[in-house]
Structure formats: structure tokens, C-alpha cells
Amino acid sequence: MEIGAAGVLIASGMNLFKTLFFGILKTIIWRNLRRSFRLAGMSLKAYLIGWGE
């Protein structure tokens, strides 16, 4: 009984940790991707504007 309870506790703790870890990882990656896309878009816009003139 005690071993089962400890196992469930450890399993749920690992699950929670995994969820948090991947959530944070996804957020960091998404933010960096958005920043990269914004920078790429800005430089592309600047290039097109400079090229258009």
C-alpha cells in the first residue's frame, strides 16, 4: 500500500514536471521564433522598400 502510494506520488510528480518543462520549453521556443520572424519581416520590408525606391 505504501509503495503504491509513493509510486503514484512519484508518477504524478514526474507528469507535472514534464508538463511544466515542455510548457516552458514551448513558450521559450515560440517567443524566439516570433522574434526571429518579426526581425526577418522587418529586414525583408526594409530591403523591399530600399529596392523599390
Sequence and secondary structure as in RCSB ss.txt:
>XXXX:A:sequence
MEIGAAGVLIASGMNLFKTLFFGILKTIIWRNLRRSFRLAGMSLKAYLIGWGE
>XXXX:A:secstr
 HHHHHHHHHHHHHHHHHHHHHHHHHHHHHHHHHHHHHHHHHHHHHHHHHHH 
